[in-house]
Amino acid sequence: MVDRINDIAWQAHQGSVAAIIQVLNERLVMCGVRTRAIFADGVLQILCEAATVEQLEQSTLVANIQQILESIAPRNIRKVKINSRIVREEQLLWLEEINRNSENQLLWSQEITLSQPSLFQQLIQDFTAAYTEFGKPILPKAQSLLTNQDKNKDTIKKLIIGSVSLCALLLLAALFDERLGNSIKNLIPLKISPSVKTAGEVKSEVSSSHAQKSPAQSANDTSDDKFADAVRLANQASAAGKTAATSTQWLELAAIWQRGSDLMSQVPPSHSRYQEAQIRTKLYREYSKAAEKEAEKMGDW
């Protein structure tokens, strides 16, 4: 597996200033521009130097740098100030010099704000990175078998987390955006499996055969009932979410999702679909929180 320490693009995406400088210099070398950068007071300060004024034409250079940075999407960096001047000898304290006497130090400077990727795009990037890392070939290195096994386990965990996050986001998008929901509902439908009985069917069977069942069988029926009730509430909330238009309706929707999550959390480990119940418990809780946020937005209006 390729070590991340050698992946400059990944380091730049994580917000490494040194990696960002390297990427900028590689992209701008044909323009004759060299860059330096410092992250200070929440702003990425970039100094662009070139031999001639023409190479530092403001509109072109700013557009190029903004496009490069937004393609990198560095974490926790949004505000950027681009400074330019004719190339000089190395100055370790160049930012202090600029702040002290910007008129004599710079040709021009301009502040920009990077557009941030949406949560959906961020999850896609993280999922792709985990999948890429998992699929890379193992390079011959003098490493112990135990070390390789530990790295593989970590990568598998990242891939699983990325997959679950992606599925959760797609389901949320289907709930709160009817148009998007119509396009993906055939891919990830939220339905009761044929193997799961409805709450009415389970209750009917329990009442008709209660005398013949052992305590263990009765407990299993109760867990089936909770699983089925939780799925029934989820289907109800999913349908209601397509028409919710007021703060009160969104709050009611949040309560339904939370009730479904609570029921799923009560499914015991002995249940045949216990693992699915654990996933749905977390998923329904996230839907409840999302519905509460929608209610808050409606309240702000």
C-alpha positions in Angstrom: 0.0 0.0 0.0 1.4 3.4 -1.0 2.3 5.5 2.1 0.3 8.7 2.4 3.4 10.6 3.3 4.3 10.5 -0.4 0.9 11.6 -1.7 1.3 15.4 -2.1 -2.3 15.9 -3.5 -3.8 14.1 -0.5 -1.6 16.2 2.0 -2.7 19.4 0.2 -6.3 18.4 0.5 -5.7 17.8 4.3 -4.6 21.5 4.5 -0.8 21.1 4.5 0.7 24.5 3.5 3.9 22.9 2.3 2.0 20.5 0.0 -0.2 23.4 -1.3 2.9 25.4 -2.2 4.3 22.4 -4.1 1.1 21.9 -6.0 0.9 25.6 -6.9 4.5 25.7 -8.1 4.0 22.6 -10.2 0.9 24.1 -11.9 2.3 27.6 -12.3 5.8 26.7 -13.5 4.9 27.2 -17.1 3.8 30.8 -16.3 7.1 31.6 -14.7 5.5 32.2 -11.3 6.9 31.0 -8.0 4.8 30.9 -4.9 5.3 30.9 -1.1 2.6 30.7 1.5 1.8 31.1 5.2 -1.4 30.3 7.1 -1.9 33.1 9.6 -5.0 34.4 11.5 -7.3 32.1 9.5 -6.1 33.3 6.1 -3.8 31.6 3.7 -1.3 34.3 2.6 0.2 33.5 -0.8 3.1 35.4 -2.3 3.6 35.2 -6.1 6.9 36.2 -7.6 8.0 36.4 -11.2 10.7 38.1 -13.3 8.3 40.5 -15.2 5.1 42.4 -14.5 3.4 40.7 -17.4 3.8 37.3 -15.8 1.9 38.6 -12.8 -1.1 39.9 -14.6 -3.7 40.1 -11.8 -6.9 38.8 -13.3 -5.3 35.8 -15.0 -3.1 34.8 -12.1 -5.9 35.2 -9.5 -8.3 33.0 -11.6 -5.6 30.3 -12.0 -4.8 30.2 -8.3 -8.4 30.1 -7.3 -9.1 27.2 -9.7 -6.1 25.3 -8.4 -7.1 25.7 -4.8 -10.7 24.8 -5.3 -9.7 21.7 -7.1 -7.5 20.8 -4.1 -10.3 21.8 -1.6 -7.9 22.1 1.3 -9.6 21.4 4.7 -10.2 24.4 7.0 -9.0 26.9 4.5 -11.5 29.3 2.9 -10.0 32.8 3.0 -7.0 33.4 0.8 -5.0 36.6 0.1 -2.9 36.6 -3.0 0.1 39.0 -3.0 2.4 39.7 -6.0 5.8 41.3 -6.5 8.9 41.1 -8.8 11.1 38.3 -7.6 13.6 39.1 -4.9 16.2 37.3 -2.8 14.9 34.9 -0.2 13.2 36.6 2.7 12.2 34.4 5.6 10.0 37.2 7.1 8.4 38.2 3.8 4.9 38.5 5.4 6.1 40.9 8.1 7.8 43.0 5.4 4.6 43.1 3.3 2.5 44.1 6.3 5.0 46.8 7.3 5.3 48.4 3.9 2.9 46.9 1.4 2.9 49.9 -1.0 6.6 49.5 -1.7 6.7 45.7 -1.4 3.8 44.6 -3.7 2.5 45.2 -7.2 -1.0 44.3 -6.1 -2.9 42.1 -3.6 -6.3 40.6 -3.7 -8.4 38.6 -1.2 -10.6 35.7 -2.4 -12.9 33.2 -0.8 -12.8 29.6 -1.9 -16.1 27.8 -2.6 -16.4 24.9 -0.2 -17.5 21.4 -1.4 -20.9 20.4 -0.1 -21.2 17.7 2.5 -22.3 15.3 -0.2 -19.2 16.1 -2.3 -16.9 15.8 0.7 -18.2 12.3 1.5 -17.8 11.3 -2.1 -14.1 12.5 -1.9 -13.5 10.7 1.4 -15.1 7.6 0.1 -13.1 7.7 -3.2 -9.9 8.3 -1.2 -10.5 5.3 1.0 -11.5 3.1 -1.9 -8.4 4.2 -3.9 -6.1 3.5 -0.9 -7.7 0.1 -0.4 -7.2 -0.9 -4.0 -3.6 0.2 -4.4 -1.0 -2.7 -4.7 1.3 -3.5 -1.9 4.8 -2.3 -2.6 7.8 -4.4 -1.5 9.0 -2.9 1.8 10.8 -4.3 4.7 7.8 -4.4 7.0 6.6 -7.1 9.4 3.5 -9.1 8.6 1.8 -7.7 11.7 2.3 -4.1 10.5 0.8 -4.9 7.1 -2.2 -6.6 8.7 -2.8 -3.6 11.0 -2.7 -1.2 8.0 -5.1 -3.4 6.0 -7.5 -3.4 9.0 -7.5 0.4 9.3 -8.1 0.8 5.5 -11.0 -1.6 5.6 -12.5 0.3 8.5 -12.2 3.5 6.6 -13.9 2.0 3.5 -16.8 0.7 5.6 -17.3 4.0 7.3 -17.2 5.8 3.9 -19.7 3.4 2.4 -22.1 3.8 5.4 -21.8 7.6 5.3 -22.4 7.7 1.5 -25.6 5.5 1.9 -26.8 7.6 4.7 -26.4 10.8 2.8 -28.1 9.5 -0.3 -31.1 8.4 1.9 -31.2 11.9 3.4 -31.1 13.5 0.0 -34.0 11.3 -1.0 -36.0 12.4 2.0 -35.5 16.2 1.7 -35.3 16.7 -2.0 -38.2 15.1 -3.9 -36.6 15.5 -7.3 -33.4 13.8 -6.1 -35.5 11.2 -4.2 -37.4 10.3 -7.4 -34.1 9.6 -9.2 -32.6 7.3 -6.6 -35.5 5.7 -4.8 -35.2 2.7 -7.1 -31.6 2.3 -6.1 -32.0 2.5 -2.4 -35.6 1.8 -1.5 -36.6 1.8 2.2 -39.0 -1.1 2.4 -39.8 -3.9 4.7 -38.0 -7.1 3.6 -40.3 -9.9 2.7 -38.8 -11.8 5.6 -40.1 -9.2 8.0 -43.7 -9.4 9.0 -45.8 -6.3 9.6 -46.7 -5.3 13.2 -50.3 -6.5 12.7 -49.3 -9.9 11.5 -46.9 -10.5 14.3 -49.4 -9.4 16.9 -52.0 -11.7 15.5 -49.7 -14.7 15.6 -48.6 -13.9 19.1 -52.2 -13.7 20.4 -53.2 -16.9 18.6 -50.3 -19.1 19.6 -49.2 -17.5 22.9 -50.1 -20.6 25.0 -48.0 -23.0 22.9 -44.8 -20.8 22.9 -41.9 -20.9 25.3 -40.6 -17.8 27.1 -37.6 -17.6 24.6 -40.0 -17.8 21.6 -42.2 -15.0 23.1 -39.1 -12.8 23.6 -38.1 -13.4 20.0 -41.6 -12.4 18.8 -41.3 -9.2 20.9 -38.0 -8.3 19.2 -39.6 -9.0 15.8 -42.5 -6.8 16.7 -40.1 -3.9 17.6 -38.1 -4.3 14.4 -41.3 -4.3 12.3 -42.8 -1.4 14.2 -39.6 0.6 13.7 -39.6 -0.1 9.9 -43.3 0.9 9.8 -42.6 4.2 11.5 -39.7 4.8 9.0 -41.9 4.2 6.0 -44.5 6.6 7.6 -41.8 9.3 8.2 -40.3 8.8 4.7 -43.7 9.4 3.1 -44.5 12.4 5.4 -41.1 14.0 4.7 -42.1 14.5 1.0 -44.9 16.9 2.0 -43.7 18.5 5.2 -43.9 22.3 4.8 -44.1 23.8 8.3 -42.0 23.8 11.4 -44.6 21.8 13.3 -44.7 19.1 10.7 -40.9 18.8 10.7 -40.9 18.5 14.5 -43.5 15.7 14.3 -41.3 14.0 11.6 -38.3 14.3 13.9 -40.2 12.6 16.7 -41.3 9.7 14.5 -37.7 9.1 13.3 -36.5 9.2 16.9 -39.2 6.7 18.0 -38.1 4.4 15.2 -34.5 4.7 16.3 -35.5 3.9 19.9 -37.4 0.8 18.8 -34.5 -0.4 16.7 -32.0 0.0 19.6 -34.2 -2.4 21.6 -33.7 -5.3 19.2 -31.6 -7.9 21.0 -28.3 -9.5 19.7 -30.1 -12.8 19.4 -32.3 -11.4 16.6 -31.5 -12.6 13.1 -31.3 -9.0 11.8 -29.5 -7.5 14.8 -26.7 -6.0 12.7 -29.2 -4.3 10.4 -31.1 -3.0 13.4 -27.9 -1.4 14.7 -27.3 0.4 11.4 -30.9 1.5 11.2 -30.8 2.8 14.8 -28.0 5.3 13.9 -29.6 6.1 10.5 -33.0 6.9 12.0 -31.3 9.1 14.6 -29.5 11.1 11.9 -32.8 11.6 10.1 -34.4 12.9 13.3 -31.6 15.4 13.7 -31.9 16.5 10.1 -35.7 17.0 10.5 -35.1 19.1 13.6 -32.7 21.3 11.6 -35.4 21.7 9.0 -37.8 22.8 11.7 -35.4 25.3 13.0 -35.0 26.8 9.5 -38.8 27.1 9.2 -38.9 28.8 12.5 -36.3 31.3 11.4 -38.5 32.2 8.4 
